Amino acid sequence: MNMDRETVRIFDTTLRDGEQSPGASMNVEEKTVIARQLEKLGVDVIEAGFAVSSPGDFDSVARVAQTVSRPIVLSLARTRELDINQAIKSVEKATHPGIHIFIATSDLHLQRKLMMSRQEVLDAAAWAVGFAKKHVDYIEFSAEDASRSDWEYLVQVFAEVIKQGAVTINVPDTTGYAVPDEFGALFKYLTTNTPGGDRVCWSAHCHNDLGMAVANSLAAVRNGARQIECTVNGIGERAGNTSMEEVVMAIRTRHDFFHLRTNVVSEQIYPASRLLSQVTGLTVPANKPIVGANAFAHEAGIHQDGVLKDKLTYEIMRPESVGISSNKLVLGKHSGRHAFADRLKHLGIDLYEVDMNKAFDRFKRLADRKKHIYDDDLLAIVTEESVRAPDRFELLQLDVTSSSTTLPHAAVRLRIDGEERCGEGDGDGMVDACYKVISQITGVFPKLERYAVKAITGGTDALGEVSCLVSQDGVTATGQGAHTDVIQASALAFVNALNKLEARRTRYRRAEPDEGP
Ligand SMILES: [Zn+2]
């Protein structure tokens, strides 16, 4: 990788640490779609998973490794031979393969979790890096819980793994405990005192438990780090990881202060954020910096007046610079295939990845029901098409009746493995009636863990996007559906979730609990 001192590498762990967010689990197809977008976004490294943790994780890493060509693709591994062998095997088809080895270094973790002495951990780390180096050149080493570890001991461990061939040294704030001044000082100490530290790339991996992940990452960069580990929309364990869009835009907007750059194509930030929300069903709060619905909305009259006179009065970034289009009204019923394709191209969508016939067909059907089609509607159409699991169940027809005096009633017609089946019944509400009938027909009765409706664009004819999270026997799946009628969207989302649940239940079982730096 061609890197200079002015470039901060972006290491994306949406597919590994990010996936550890409750309810964010993704299947192989979904991870591949996200990985393609990450490549388009210009991230330097993709951590695609933890190969040894389950056959599903192994497959996902292997598929991502074959899907992208520019970024380095990594699998996580503990300091065990089986972990390292599986990790190496999973990335073997990558253009730029790598592995990421970690072990905890804080006394608390050593005594309570690993039951190992400092010397034993040092030996395990050195052995693992040396062993892996015989098979793959790019090795990153992480000292889990580094921010609560003894600084001198960290220097010893890092010096040893550098000697064994680690090329990137990651310093995680695993628990989100660090404070910017202190975390910056730790980097200054490590980069000046670690023998061989000038030959490696120093990396920060922060969690947001105290809301300081972005600030801590930037403090690390001010003190010599040249890689930030982060996730799209800041998803991740507990309160999440460092948010990719926030660090990237901070470095870009405050170039006058940091004098640094990243390789991220900022116009791809919003499409990436939206795609991830749609795939996982985890929506972004309206006030989330950079990608929230209100991030660029000016409400106060005095601000609006200023912005109209000169945008710079209250705007430090242009919405277009992160891929949010200000020209929102785009297409309607009479727009042709050419205009449709043109708009998709403008939104940064690779037309080769889209089934144009299907997508255009959905667009036309939507235009029949909805007067104005906005950019977000188009993105919803295209992503829903691209992340659709191979369907066992297909919704053919849904009729729902409801009044203030009778129980809501649903009649549903589905295609199951090519065969048509019907059913009907009552429920506590229209959505409840639909879900009960669909469960009866399919014979799948999952628990509905989460259900959310979002109007994608304004107006009463807006496209409603429903996402739901279902679980059964410890396996979870999210489903999405978009329709101008929210009850139809709800049914589509539920059927989509059942399809994914079926695919997941037959394919994988997670072998080991999630963990990592
Ligand atoms: Zn982490």
Residues whose N, C-alpha, C, O or C-beta is under 5 A from the ligand:
A	BS01	ZN	D17 G516 P517
